[in-house]
Amino acid sequence: MRPTTWPTIVFALCLPLAAQAQLLVPRYAHSATLLADGRVLIHGGLGPGDAFMPGTELGPPGALASGPRNHRARAFHTATALPDGTVLIAGGFILPYSTSRTAELLDDGRFVFLESRMSVPRELHSATLLEDGRVLIAGGFVGGVTSVASCDLYDPATRSFVPTEEMAQSRYGHAACRLADGRVLITGGTQFPDERTISAAEVFDPVSGSFASVTDMLVDRSRHTATLLPDGRVLIAGGNCIAAGRQLAGSEIFDPATGSFTTGPEMAEPRMDHTATALPDGRVLITGGFNAEGGPHTLDSCEVFDPASGQFAPAGRLPRPVHEHRATLLPSGEVLITGGMIVEGQRRTVVTETAVIRP
């Protein structure tokens, strides 16, 4: 289950070319953050038996080593690299099996536990870096209790959280994307205890600190992706639809000029808990994900969306199927894939494998 090499895969070919390092421990629902010096910070997550994975890993993709000691083991948290060189780790699922409203900051090689707290506990929330350096923390889930509509703004100047206007809808597992004009698009998500996915979308304006509703998406979806395209539109891809009882292959395109969604192309496979990475040439790389069609299973397939053609095309396969993995765009333009989970029927495996996709 634990190979001795880290395969580097060529985009659309997936050939093992070079021996590389693996993660030190298996992880899913972790974070992987590119630092200003080109290193990648791996933080938290869950491992075999859903055990919390303590500690961090840090280094260039080929030489990950133990990183600075964090204060809390977390999963389903957010990690945001800030312009001042710090990294904000916020919320998440923590021991003793509860949802956190705390945060810590990687600052000059060590973690600082912040005195300021978010307004509510949250996991499966979103964190979006704004143009002015603040971070919008939106929505989330209080484990086993409720989805939340509340939002906070983190101010790096004061290292504190300040509540801002609530969203019109409570949601977790939604997607957030900063638009070209600096506003933030929030789409879909799941509501609890209703256990329903929603199509509602809204836009946050950092200047006014308020949300405005836009046209609903065409389909209810959660655990999907939202990626800014070079022309300012947003690609919404995949996800889970509870009402339909399935994962989605379809996509939608949001146009901020009209505030509305139009039907986009279909992916080759339905998927949720996948990743979508905006590549330097404007294309969008989709990797892995989960699909219950024909029995629960994890995907190893990759697809690429080309804005020029407006279509998805197959882009090879990962060395192993993964979902709840992380994809990090490196300074070289390559994409680092770390960790994840494999589900085949009733069998669940958490992996240490990583891969590099070279566009």
N, C-alpha and C positions, 0 to 999 in steps of 0.2 A: 504493500500500500504506500510505501514511502520510497520513491525512486531516488537515486543518488545524483541525478543531474537536474538542472533547471532548463527546460527546453526553450530555445528562442525560436519563434515561429515566424516565417515569412508571410506577410499579408497575402491571403488568398491561396497559399500553398501549405502552410502549417508544417514545415519541415523542421525536425530537431537539428540545430546547427552547432550549438555550443553548450558546454557545461557551465552552469551558473548556480548561484546559491538559491536555497529555498527559504521559506519562512522558518523561524526557529520553532514555532508551535503551530498546529492547525488552527485556523480562525475563519469564522464567517460573521457577518454583521459588524465588522470592524470598520476602521477608517484608514485611508491611505492618502497622505497629503504631501504634495510637492513643496519642498522648502526653497527659499531664495537661492541657496547654494547648490541646488540640483539634487540634493539627497531627498529620500522619501521617508516620511515618518509613518510607521504602522502602529496603530493604537487600538487596544482592547479587542472586543469581539467575544464570541462564544466558541467553544471547542467540542470535542466528543462528549456526549451525554449532556450537552448544553451547559457545560461547566464554563465559568468565567475565565477568560485568558488574561492573567495579570501581566503588567509590564508593557514595554513598547519595543519596537525594533526600528533601527535607523541606519541609513547608509545609502550608497549608490546601489542600483538594482542588482548588481552582481556580487555585492559583498555586504549583505545585511547583517547587523550585529545587534546585541542588546542595546537599547536606547536608554534615555533618562527615565528615572523612576517616576511613574505617575501616582497620583493620590488615590484614585478610585479605578477599579476595573469596571468598564462600561461596555455596553453593546447597544446597537440601534441609536447611537449618539450622533452628533455632528462634529466635524473638524473643519475649521475655516482658517486658511492662511491669510494673514492681514498684511497691509502695506508696510507696517513698521517692523516686519520680520517675526512677529509672534504668531502663535497658532492658538485659536480659541477652541477648546473642547467643551461641548455643552450638552447637558442633560443625559438621557439614555436610561437603559435598564441596568440596575446596580444591585449588589448585595446589600441587605438581605432580601433579594427578590422584590424590589420596589422600583418605582420610577423616580428619577432625580430632577431637582430644580437647581442643582449646583453646577459649577463650571470651573475649569482650570485652564491655565495659560502656559504654553511652552514659551519661555522667555530666556534667551541667552543660554540655551542648553539645559535648562532645568524647568520643572513644572512648578507653578505657583498656584495654590488653591485660592480662588477669588472669594472675597468676603461677600460681594454682591450676589444675590440669587435671582433667578428668573421668577416671574410672577406666579407660575404654576409648574409642577413637575411635568416633564414631557419626554417621550421617546417617539421614534418614527416621525419626528418633526422635520422641518426644513430650516436651513441657515443659508442666507444669501448675502454675499458681500455687496454693499452699496458703493456708489461712486465716491462718496465722501469718506469711506473707510469704516463706517458703521456696519453692523450686521443685523439683518432682519431675521429674527427667530419666530417662526410661524407654526401655529397649530400643534398637533401631536396627540399622543395617547397616554392616558394615565392607566397603567396596566390593570386590566380587568374591571375598570370603573367607567371611563368615559373618554370620548374624543373631545378635544378642546378647540375653541375659536380664538383664544387669547394669543397675543403676539407681544414680543419684547424687542427693543432695540438695544444692542450692545454698543457702547461708546468706548473706543480704545483710549480716548484722552483721559477718561475718568475710571476706566476699567470697571464699569458698572452697567447693569441692565435697567432700562426704564420701560414700563409698559407703554404700548402704543395702541391705536384703535384696534378693536377686535375685527376678525373677519366676519362676513355675513353668515358663513357656515362653519361649524366645527368639522375638523378633518384630520386624519393621519394617513400616512402612506401616499400623500399627495406629491406633486412635483412643483418646484419653484424655479423660475428662470428669469434672470435679469435681462430686461429688454435693452435695445440699443439706446433708448432715450433715458435710461436710468431707472425706470419703473420696474416693478417685479410682478410677473404673471404667476398666479397660483391656480393650479388646475386639479380637479378631481379629488380623490382620496376616499377613505372609508369613514363612516360614522358609527359610533358605538354608544349605547348598547343596541341601537337599531340594527346593526350588522348589515349595512347597505353601502354600496359604492355610489358615488354621486358624479354628476356631470358638471356641477356648478364651477364657474371660474370667476376670478376677481383679480384686480390689479391694484397694487400698493404704490402710492405716490410718496416718495421720501420727503418731498418739499412740504406737502400738507400733512403728512403723517396719517393719511386716511386711505381706506379701500374703496374701490368703485367696482360694482358688478359689471361684467361683460356678458356677451351671449354665452349660453351654456355650450359645452362640448357636444358633439353629436352622439357620443356614447358615454355611459357611466364607466369610469375606470379608476383603478388604484394600483399602486406599485408599478406605475408606468414611468416613462422618461420624458423630459421636455428639454430640447436643445436649440439654442439660438443659431440661426442660419446667417450666412454672410449678408443677405439682403434685408435682415431685420425681422423676418418671419420666424416662427418657432415650430419645430417638428415635435409632435406628440406621438409617441410610439408604444404599442403594446399595452400591457397591464392586465389586471384581473377585473372581471365584471360579475358581481355576485348575482344580479338579476338574471343574467344569461347563463350562469353556472359554468363559466369557462374563462380561459385566458384568451387574449385578443391578439390577432395578427395585424389588425388594421391600424392605420395612423390617421392623424388629422394635422392640418396646418393652421396655425393661428396667425392672422394678419393684424398687427397693432394699428394699422391705418383705418381698418374698419371695425376692429374690436370683435371679430367673428372668426369662426372655425369653418374650414372646408374639408371635405374628404380627401385624405392622402392615399398613397399607394399601400398595398398589402405587403407585409413581410412574408417570407417563405414559410415561417413557422410562428404559431402563437407563442407568446412568452411574457412572463412577468418577472420581477426581481432580476432583470438583466441590467446591462450598463449601456450608455450611449455617450460617446466621446466625440466632441467637435475636433476634427483634424485641421492642421494648418492650411490645407488646400480647400477647406470649406465643406468637405464631405463629412458624414457622420458614421462612426463605426459602432455597430450594435454587437454585443458579445453575450453568449450564454443565456441563462434564464431558466425558468421553470414552466412546465406545461403538463397539465393533468389529462390531456386528450389521449385516449387509449391506455390510461393508467398513469399514475404520477411518475414523472421522470424529469431529469435535468438535461439541458441542452448543451452540446459542445459547438453548435453552429455559430458562425458569425455572418453578418450581413452589413452592407455599406449603402447608405443613402447618398445619392449624388444629386445636389440641387439643380445641376445643369440639365439632367434628364428627368428629374422628378420621380425617380424610381429606385427601389432597392435592388441590389445584386448580391449573389452569394459571395462570401469572402473567406472561404475555407473553414477550418475547424480548429478548436483549441485542443491542446494535448489531452485534457480531460474535461468532461462536462462540469459546469459550475453555475450556481446561482447564489445570490447574496454575496458575491465576490465584489472586488473593487477594481476600477480601471483608472489609471493615472497617466495623463499626458506628460511625457518627459520633454526636456529642452531639445532633445534630438528629433522630436516629432514622432518618436516611437510611443507605444502605449503599453504600460506595465499592468498586467493582470495579476492580482494577488488573492490567494485563499479562496474561500467559498465552500459551498455544501453540494453534495451529490445525493439525490433522492432517486431510488429505483424501487417502485412499489413501496413496501414497508421498510426498506433498508435505507439508512441515512449515514453518510460518511462526510466528515469534515477534513479538508485537505490542507497540506502545506505547500502544494505546488504553486509556482508562479510561471508566468510566460511573458515574453516581450513580442508584441506585434509591430512589425516594421512596415508602414504603409508604402 
